[in-house]
Amino acid sequence: MTCTFRQTASSLLRPAALLLAVMLVLSAGRGTARADDVLVFAAASLKNAMDEIAPAFEAATGDKLVVSPAGSSALARQIQAGAPADLFISASPDWMDALEADGLVQSATRIDLLANAIVLIAHGRDAAPVEISPALDLGALIGEGRLAMALVDAVPAGVYGKAALKSLGLWESVSPKVAQADNVRAALALVAAGEAPYGIVYATDAAAEDNVTVVGTFPADSHPPIVYPAAVMAQSDKPAATAALAYLRGREARAAFEKQGFVVLGD
């Protein structure tokens, strides 16, 4: 059987036309399924954990977590000033409460995500342990040096540390020796570099730095419970933001948080 040129050309073009149509459909599908960038304002103490969680979330969902770590007070004030955060993870319920009172939080999404502890750290790897109690002569221990802390009236780690020192009757003797840093990671860096012989940071921060030693843990009843609330911001309309909050409570994120020493709350 013979065929005409027109029939041959038609038979050759049909598969090509079909392939082109499929490619156009797939291309259109990719255009409508655009990934979201979720801007996460996260307490500075969460940096290491979020550095691990962010790429895992993107691999699992196709959406991207853009994490901005800093002191919770600074982040909350940026949100109050109009910063376009989608999620906020605070190291203190107080700053989340302030945003919620301003109507800047989707209240139904708010959860208590993590817990932590505060510790006394010393420069180097061989510092001797101490018992943190009202009998501790912390001023003598510090000597002519400084006690590095996050801002004691604003940043949660500093607020918790000051509360613990006051509860133990140690604040008045050491307050003139306190070197305040913008956030807890900056306080940690001062001790790691030897700029301050001692500091007060979260247990999770101490675990992230090789050049410091935890010499004591502050009693849990010497300060308010250290709880990290998380919530979607009122201005965010991204479904990926809600998905990201759910992911932070999932198995993969739990493992990353626990590896850094956090206690994961809830389910």
VOBA-1610 file (N, C-alpha, C; in pm, whole numbers, padded with zeros to 5 digits, always signed):
BEGIN
Met+00086-00118+00000Met+00000+00000+00000Met+00089+00122+00000Thr+00050+00221-00081Thr+00123+00346-00086Thr+00042+00454-00018Cys+00113+00563+00019Cys+00042+00676+00080Cys+00092+00804+00018Thr+00012+00906+00024Thr+00048+01034-00035Thr+00139+01110+00060Phe+00207+01214+00007Phe+00292+01299+00088Phe+00211+01365+00198Arg+00086+01407+00165Arg+00001+01474+00263Arg-00028+01381+00378Gln-00058+01252+00348Gln-00088+01158+00456Gln+00035+01132+00542Thr+00152+01119+00476Thr+00275+01095+00551Thr+00306+01212+00642Ala+00295+01333+00590Ala+00323+01452+00670Ala+00227+01462+00786Ser+00101+01430+00760Ser+00001+01438+00867Ser+00032+01340+00977Ser+00073+01217+00939Ser+00101+01116+01040Ser+00223+01152+01123Leu+00320+01221+01060Leu+00440+01262+01133Leu+00412+01380+01226Leu+00321+01467+01186Leu+00291+01586+01264Leu+00205+01556+01386Arg+00121+01451+01379Arg+00031+01424+01491Arg+00106+01400+01622Pro+00210+01313+01625Pro+00283+01295+01750Pro+00351+01424+01797Ala+00404+01502+01704Ala+00469+01627+01742Ala+00369+01724+01803Ala+00250+01731+01742Ala+00147+01820+01794Ala+00102+01775+01933Leu+00090+01644+01950Leu+00049+01591+02081Leu+00153+01624+02187Leu+00283+01608+02152Leu+00390+01638+02248Leu+00389+01786+02284Leu+00367+01872+02184Leu+00362+02014+02210Leu+00246+02048+02303Ala+00132+01984+02282Ala+00015+02010+02366Ala+00042+01969+02510Val+00105+01852+02527Val+00137+01805+02663Val+00232+01902+02731Met+00334+01948+02658Met+00430+02041+02716Met+00364+02171+02758Leu+00269+02218+02677Leu+00198+02341+02712Leu+00114+02323+02838Val+00050+02208+02851Val-00032+02182+02970Val+00054+02176+03094Leu+00169+02104+03084Leu+00259+02093+03199Leu+00315+02228+03237Ser+00349+02307+03136Ser+00402+02441+03163Ser+00298+02527+03232Ala+00174+02519+03187Ala+00066+02596+03250Ala+00045+02551+03393Gly+00056+02419+03415Gly+00039+02367+03551Gly+00145+02419+03644Arg+00269+02426+03595Arg+00377+02478+03678Arg+00353+02625+03711Gly+00298+02696+03619Gly+00273+02837+03643Gly+00169+02860+03750Thr+00068+02777+03757Thr-00039+02797+03854Thr-00003+02740+03989Ala+00098+02651+03995Ala+00138+02590+04121Ala+00266+02654+04173Arg+00272+02786+04169Arg+00392+02859+04210Arg+00420+02838+04357Ala+00547+02813+04390Ala+00585+02793+04529Ala+00582+02926+04604Asp+00557+02917+04734Asp+00553+03036+04819Asp+00683+03048+04898Asp+00725+03172+04923Asp+00831+03201+05019Asp+00762+03240+05149Val+00791+03167+05255Val+00731+03195+05386Val+00838+03263+05472Leu+00814+03388+05507Leu+00908+03464+05588Leu+00884+03434+05736Val+00983+03373+05799Val+00973+03332+05939Val+01063+03421+06025Phe+01003+03495+06117Phe+01079+03569+06217Phe+01097+03475+06336Ala+01221+03437+06365Ala+01248+03336+06467Ala+01349+03387+06569Ala+01323+03357+06696Ala+01417+03394+06803Ala+01557+03347+06768Ala+01657+03426+06804Ala+01796+03398+06766Ala+01841+03260+06812Ser+01789+03214+06924Ser+01829+03083+06978Ser+01783+02967+06891Leu+01697+02994+06794Leu+01646+02888+06706Leu+01728+02872+06578Lys+01833+02952+06562Lys+01902+02957+06432Lys+01950+02820+06385Asn+02019+02747+06469Asn+02075+02619+06424Asn+01966+02521+06383Ala+01861+02513+06463Ala+01752+02422+06431Ala+01683+02463+06302Met+01658+02593+06284Met+01589+02639+06164Met+01677+02625+06041Asp+01809+02633+06057Asp+01899+02610+05943Asp+01883+02468+05890Glu+01849+02375+05977Glu+01827+02237+05935Glu+01686+02214+05884Ile+01589+02280+05948Ile+01449+02259+05913Ile+01412+02321+05778Ala+01466+02439+05749Ala+01425+02512+05628Ala+01447+02432+05500Pro+01566+02376+05474Pro+01582+02299+05350Pro+01499+02171+05347Ala+01476+02112+05464Ala+01393+01991+05469Ala+01248+02023+05432Phe+01199+02138+05479Phe+01063+02181+05446Phe+01050+02208+05297Glu+01150+02273+05239Glu+01145+02301+05095Glu+01146+02173+05013Ala+01229+02076+05056Ala+01235+01949+04984Ala+01103+01874+04993Ala+01034+01886+05105Ala+00910+01813+05126Ala+00790+01878+05060Thr+00792+02012+05047Thr+00672+02083+05003Thr+00690+02165+04876Gly+00813+02200+04843Gly+00838+02290+04731Gly+00831+02436+04771Asp+00782+02465+04889Asp+00777+02602+04940Asp+00903+02630+05021Lys+00939+02756+05033Lys+01066+02794+05093Lys+01045+02870+05223Leu+01119+02831+05327Leu+01122+02908+05452Leu+01238+03006+05446Val+01207+03133+05452Val+01309+03237+05459Val+01314+03280+05605Val+01419+03240+05676Val+01426+03258+05821Val+01508+03381+05856Ser+01449+03468+05938Ser+01517+03587+05986Ser+01533+03576+06137Pro+01653+03536+06186Pro+01672+03520+06330Pro+01722+03649+06396Ala+01670+03679+06514Ala+01713+03796+06591Ala+01650+03785+06729Gly+01676+03883+06813Gly+01611+03886+06943Gly+01460+03899+06927Ser+01385+03828+07011Ser+01239+03830+06999Ser+01182+03971+07009Ser+01241+04053+07095Ser+01192+04190+07112Ser+01209+04270+06983Ala+01326+04256+06920Ala+01351+04329+06795Ala+01257+04282+06685Leu+01235+04152+06676Leu+01146+04098+06573Leu+01003+04144+06594Ala+00957+04140+06719Ala+00820+04184+06748Ala+00801+04331+06712Arg+00899+04413+06742Arg+00888+04555+06710Arg+00889+04578+06559Gln+00965+04496+06486Gln+00964+04506+06341Gln+00826+04470+06285Ile+00763+04368+06342Ile+00628+04332+06298Ile+00531+04444+06330Gln+00544+04503+06447Gln+00458+04616+06483Gln+00477+04733+06387Ala+00598+04745+06332Ala+00628+04855+06240Ala+00590+04822+06096Gly+00536+04701+06073Gly+00488+04665+05940Gly+00571+04566+05864Ala+00671+04505+05926Ala+00751+04404+05856Ala+00661+04288+05812Pro+00680+04237+05690Pro+00585+04140+05632Pro+00611+03995+05672Ala+00626+03968+05800Ala+00649+03830+05845Ala+00523+03747+05826Asp+00542+03620+05791Asp+00431+03526+05781Asp+00416+03445+05910Leu+00529+03408+05970Leu+00530+03332+06096Leu+00620+03403+06195Phe+00584+03394+06324Phe+00670+03446+06430Phe+00686+03336+06534Ile+00811+03307+06569Ile+00841+03215+06678Ile+00918+03295+06782Ser+00857+03320+06895Ser+00915+03404+06998Ser+00974+03317+07109Ala+01079+03368+07175Ala+01134+03298+07290Ala+01061+03335+07418Ser+00957+03415+07407Ser+00881+03457+07524Ser+00734+03476+07488Pro+00642+03426+07570Pro+00501+03453+07544Pro+00466+03601+07550Asp+00544+03679+07624Asp+00511+03821+07641Asp+00509+03895+07508Trp+00607+03870+07423Trp+00612+03940+07295Trp+00503+03892+07200Met+00469+03765+07207Met+00356+03718+07127Met+00226+03777+07179Asp+00214+03788+07311Asp+00096+03852+07371Asp+00081+03995+07322Ala+00193+04068+07314Ala+00188+04207+07270Ala+00139+04218+07127Leu+00188+04129+07039Leu+00142+04131+06900Leu-00004+04090+06889Glu-00044+03995+06971Glu-00184+03951+06967Glu-00276+04062+07014Ala-00233+04137+07116Ala-00313+04250+07164Ala-00327+04358+07058Asp-00228+04368+06970Asp-00233+04466+06861Asp-00310+04415+06740Gly-00363+04293+06747Gly-00436+04236+06634Gly-00348+04189+06521Leu-00221+04159+06550Leu-00126+04123+06445Leu-00103+03973+06433Val-00177+03894+06510Val-00161+03749+06513Val-00292+03681+06478Gln-00285+03576+06398Gln-00403+03490+06379Gln-00414+03401+06503Ser-00494+03445+06598Ser-00496+03384+06730Ser-00525+03234+06726Ala-00608+03192+06632Ala-00645+03051+06625Ala-00527+02961+06589Thr-00421+03021+06534Thr-00305+02940+06494Thr-00199+02932+06604Arg-00213+03010+06708Arg-00107+03019+06810Arg-00092+02888+06886Ile+00034+02845+06900Ile+00066+02723+06975Ile+00188+02748+07062Asp+00201+02672+07169Asp+00325+02667+07246Asp+00410+02556+07185Leu+00521+02594+07121Leu+00598+02500+07040Leu+00710+02432+07117Leu+00788+02509+07194Leu+00911+02458+07253Leu+00929+02507+07397Ala+01018+02439+07469Ala+01063+02484+07600Ala+01214+02478+07605Asn+01272+02553+07700Asn+01417+02563+07708Asn+01457+02584+07853Ala+01587+02596+07879Ala+01640+02625+08012Ala+01752+02727+07997Ile+01786+02797+08106Ile+01898+02890+08102Ile+02012+02836+08188Val+02133+02864+08140Val+02252+02809+08204Val+02358+02917+08220Leu+02449+02892+08313Leu+02567+02976+08329Leu+02680+02910+08252Ile+02742+02987+08163Ile+02852+02933+08083Ile+02981+03006+08114Ala+03093+02938+08089Ala+03225+02997+08105Ala+03304+02980+07977His+03402+03067+07956His+03487+03059+07838His+03573+02932+07844Gly+03590+02867+07731Gly+03675+02749+07721Gly+03601+02621+07752Arg+03676+02511+07747Arg+03615+02378+07762Arg+03642+02312+07896Asp+03719+02376+07984Asp+03761+02309+08106Asp+03722+02385+08233Ala+03624+02470+08227Ala+03584+02547+08346Ala+03521+02455+08450Ala+03545+02488+08575Ala+03494+02407+08685Ala+03345+02433+08706Pro+03267+02330+08738Pro+03124+02349+08764Pro+03101+02422+08895Val+02985+02486+08906Val+02944+02553+09030Val+02800+02514+09060Glu+02761+02530+09184Glu+02622+02508+09222Glu+02551+02642+09223Ile+02451+02656+09138Ile+02378+02783+09131Ile+02272+02784+09240Ser+02296+02867+09339Ser+02208+02878+09455Ser+02230+03015+09517Pro+02149+03053+09615Pro+02172+03182+09682Pro+02311+03193+09746Ala+02377+03081+09772Ala+02509+03084+09836Ala+02622+03110+09738Leu+02594+03109+09607Leu+02699+03129+09507Leu+02749+03273+09509Asp+02878+03292+09522Asp+02937+03426+09514Asp+02973+03453+09368Leu+02871+03486+09292Leu+02890+03502+09147Leu+02979+03622+09116Gly+02968+03727+09196Gly+03052+03844+09174Gly+03199+03811+09185Ala+03234+03732+09286Ala+03374+03691+09303Ala+03418+03599+09190Leu+03327+03514+09145Leu+03359+03422+09036Leu+03393+03499+08908Ile+03318+03605+08882Ile+03341+03686+08762Ile+03469+03768+08776Gly+03498+03809+08898Gly+03618+03888+08922Gly+03611+04023+08853Glu+03718+04058+08783Glu+03725+04187+08712Glu+03662+04179+08574Gly+03610+04064+08538Gly+03552+04046+08405Gly+03406+04089+08399Arg+03338+04041+08297Arg+03199+04077+08272Arg+03112+03951+08263Leu+02985+03968+08293Leu+02885+03862+08276Leu+02803+03896+08153Ala+02820+03820+08045Ala+02749+03848+07920Ala+02605+03800+07927Met+02512+03888+07894Met+02370+03854+07892Met+02304+03927+07777Ala+02195+03871+07725Ala+02111+03946+07632Ala+02044+04060+07709Leu+01994+04158+07636Leu+01932+04276+07699Leu+01835+04234+07810Val+01865+04278+07932Val+01797+04221+08049Val+01654+04271+08069Asp+01616+04377+07997Asp+01481+04429+08011Asp+01400+04416+07883Ala+01454+04345+07784Ala+01384+04335+07655Ala+01392+04197+07593Val+01512+04142+07579Val+01531+04014+07512Val+01500+03901+07611Pro+01418+03804+07571Pro+01374+03701+07666Pro+01485+03633+07745Ala+01596+03595+07680Ala+01704+03528+07753Ala+01758+03615+07863Gly+01769+03745+07835Gly+01815+03839+07937Gly+01712+03860+08047Val+01586+03865+08008Val+01478+03881+08106Val+01472+03761+08200Tyr+01480+03640+08144Tyr+01479+03519+08226Tyr+01602+03515+08318Gly+01718+03553+08263Gly+01840+03551+08341Gly+01834+03649+08457Lys+01787+03770+08433Lys+01774+03869+08539Lys+01675+03822+08645Ala+01564+03764+08600Ala+01464+03714+08696Ala+01525+03606+08785Ala+01605+03516+08725Ala+01667+03409+08803Ala+01766+03465+08904Leu+01848+03560+08862Leu+01947+03620+08952Leu+01878+03694+09066Lys+01770+03764+09036Lys+01697+03835+09141Lys+01633+03737+09238Ser+01576+03630+09184Ser+01512+03529+09268Ser+01611+03466+09364Leu+01735+03449+09319Leu+01839+03386+09401Leu+01915+03487+09488Gly+01878+03614+09477Gly+01945+03716+09555Gly+02083+03753+09506Leu+02111+03729+09377Leu+02244+03751+09321Leu+02253+03875+09232Trp+02139+03932+09197Trp+02138+04038+09096Trp+02215+04162+09140Glu+02193+04209+09261Glu+02254+04334+09305Glu+02407+04327+09302Ser+02463+04212+09332Ser+02608+04201+09337Ser+02672+04192+09198Val+02595+04149+09098Val+02656+04130+08965Val+02608+04231+08862Ser+02499+04304+08889Ser+02443+04393+08787Ser+02544+04494+08733Pro+02639+04548+08815Pro+02737+04641+08756Pro+02834+04573+08661Lys+02840+04441+08665Lys+02935+04367+08581Lys+02871+04307+08457Val+02742+04333+08436Val+02671+04273+08322Val+02706+04347+08193Ala+02746+04272+08093Ala+02766+04324+07957Ala+02647+04280+07874Gln+02561+04375+07835Gln+02438+04341+07764Gln+02461+04336+07612Ala+02407+04233+07551Ala+02418+04213+07406Ala+02278+04219+07344Asp+02274+04244+07213Asp+02146+04261+07145Asp+02059+04136+07147Asn+02122+04019+07150Asn+02048+03894+07154Asn+02132+03787+07221Val+02074+03672+07243Val+02142+03568+07320Val+02261+03511+07245Arg+02255+03503+07112Arg+02368+03453+07036Arg+02487+03550+07044Ala+02459+03679+07052Ala+02567+03777+07068Ala+02631+03763+07205Ala+02551+03736+07308Ala+02606+03712+07442Ala+02693+03586+07442Leu+02646+03482+07375Leu+02723+03358+07362Leu+02856+03385+07294Ala+02856+03466+07190Ala+02978+03496+07116Ala+03080+03569+07202Leu+03033+03656+07292Leu+03125+03727+07381Leu+03203+03630+07470Val+03133+03529+07520Val+03198+03431+07607Val+03289+03340+07525Ala+03241+03295+07411Ala+03322+03206+07326Ala+03452+03272+07284Ala+03450+03403+07262Ala+03568+03476+07218Ala+03658+03517+07335Gly+03612+03495+07458Gly+03691+03534+07574Gly+03676+03679+07612Glu+03581+03749+07549Glu+03557+03889+07584Glu+03490+03901+07720Ala+03418+03799+07759Ala+03357+03791+07893Ala+03385+03651+07945Pro+03428+03638+08072Pro+03460+03504+08122Pro+03337+03418+08146Tyr+03223+03482+08175Tyr+03100+03409+08204Tyr+02981+03474+08131Gly+02875+03397+08114Gly+02754+03449+08052Gly+02634+03363+08088Ile+02517+03419+08063Ile+02392+03346+08084Ile+02322+03335+07950Val+02299+03213+07906Val+02237+03186+07776Val+02141+03068+07791Tyr+02071+03037+07684Tyr+01989+02916+07684Tyr+02078+02793+07676Ala+02029+02685+07731Ala+02103+02558+07724Ala+02129+02519+07578Thr+02034+02547+07491Thr+02049+02512+07350Thr+02159+02593+07282Asp+02178+02719+07325Asp+02286+02800+07267Asp+02421+02745+07309Ala+02433+02709+07436Ala+02559+02654+07485Ala+02597+02528+07409Ala+02498+02447+07375Ala+02524+02322+07303Ala+02572+02347+07161Ala+02547+02466+07109Ala+02584+02498+06971Ala+02723+02559+06959Glu+02791+02579+07073Glu+02922+02646+07071Glu+03027+02559+07140Asp+03136+02530+07069Asp+03239+02441+07121Asp+03330+02507+07225Asn+03338+02639+07224Asn+03439+02705+07306Asn+03382+02762+07437Val+03276+02701+07487Val+03221+02738+07617Val+03189+02611+07695Thr+03180+02626+07827Thr+03144+02516+07915Thr+03021+02555+07996Val+02924+02467+08005Val+02812+02490+08096Val+02860+02454+08236Val+02863+02554+08324Val+02911+02530+08460Val+02796+02515+08560Gly+02675+02548+08517Gly+02560+02531+08606Gly+02430+02562+08534Thr+02323+02501+08578Thr+02189+02527+08523Thr+02105+02596+08629Phe+02036+02702+08591Phe+01953+02775+08686Phe+01829+02693+08722Pro+01795+02688+08850Pro+01676+02613+08891Pro+01552+02660+08815Ala+01470+02566+08773Ala+01352+02599+08694Ala+01257+02692+08768Asp+01255+02683+08902Asp+01163+02767+08978Asp+01220+02905+09009Ser+01340+02936+08954Ser+01399+03067+08978Ser+01359+03170+08872His+01285+03127+08771His+01244+03217+08664His+01113+03165+08603Pro+01041+03249+08529Pro+00920+03202+08462Pro+00952+03089+08364Pro+00856+03001+08336Pro+00879+02894+08238Pro+00922+02952+08103Ile+01023+02889+08044Ile+01076+02936+07915Ile+01002+02863+07803Val+00904+02931+07746Val+00816+02873+07645Val+00827+02955+07516Tyr+00833+02886+07403Tyr+00841+02949+07271Tyr+00706+02935+07200Pro+00624+03039+07198Pro+00501+03032+07118Pro+00529+03061+06971Ala+00445+03006+06885Ala+00455+03030+06741Ala+00315+03056+06686Ala+00308+03139+06584Ala+00177+03170+06524Ala+00195+03229+06386Val+00089+03219+06306Val+00082+03285+06176Val+00040+03429+06199Met+00102+03520+06129Met+00069+03661+06144Met-00062+03696+06071Ala-00132+03795+06124Ala-00263+03833+06070Ala-00254+03878+05925Gln-00142+03939+05888Gln-00129+03992+05752Gln-00101+03884+05647Ser-00066+03763+05691Ser-00028+03658+05597Ser-00151+03586+05544Asp-00157+03574+05412Asp-00267+03500+05348Asp-00213+03380+05270Lys-00094+03334+05305Lys-00031+03223+05233Lys-00068+03090+05297Pro-00128+02999+05221Pro-00153+02865+05275Pro-00025+02797+05323Ala+00086+02831+05258Ala+00214+02770+05296Ala+00256+02810+05436Ala+00210+02924+05486Ala+00245+02965+05622Ala+00181+02871+05724Thr+00055+02838+05701Thr-00013+02743+05789Thr+00051+02605+05778Ala+00088+02567+05657Ala+00154+02438+05637Ala+00289+02435+05707Ala+00360+02547+05705Ala+00491+02554+05771Ala+00476+02539+05922Leu+00374+02600+05979Leu+00350+02588+06123Leu+00321+02444+06160Ala+00242+02377+06077Ala+00214+02235+06101Ala+00341+02152+06088Tyr+00426+02187+05991Tyr+00551+02113+05971Tyr+00641+02124+06094Leu+00639+02240+06159Leu+00723+02261+06278Leu+00683+02170+06393Arg+00563+02113+06386Arg+00518+02020+06490Arg+00533+01875+06448Gly+00587+01854+06328Gly+00598+01719+06274Gly+00725+01648+06316Arg+00739+01525+06271Arg+00848+01437+06313Arg+00986+01492+06275Glu+01000+01540+06150Glu+01130+01586+06105Glu+01176+01709+06183Ala+01085+01805+06202Ala+01121+01925+06277Ala+01148+01892+06423Arg+01070+01802+06480Arg+01091+01762+06619Arg+01234+01710+06638Ala+01280+01627+06546Ala+01414+01572+06556Ala+01520+01682+06552Ala+01499+01782+06466Ala+01595+01893+06457Ala+01596+01976+06585Phe+01478+02002+06640Phe+01471+02079+06765Phe+01535+02002+06880Glu+01504+01875+06890Glu+01555+01795+07002Glu+01707+01778+06992Lys+01759+01772+06870Lys+01904+01762+06853Lys+01975+01883+06910Gln+01908+01998+06907Gln+01966+02121+06962Gln+01939+02136+07112Gly+01861+02043+07168Gly+01837+02047+07312Gly+01704+02106+07354Phe+01618+02143+07258Phe+01487+02195+07292Phe+01395+02082+07339Val+01299+02116+07421Val+01189+02027+07455Val+01071+02066+07368Val+01020+01973+07288Val+00908+02000+07200Val+00779+01978+07277Leu+00693+02079+07276Leu+00568+02073+07352Leu+00453+02026+07265Gly+00352+01972+07324Gly+00234+01928+07250Gly+00260+01806+07169Asp+00171+01781+07071Asp+00182+01661+06987Asp+00293+01678+06886
//
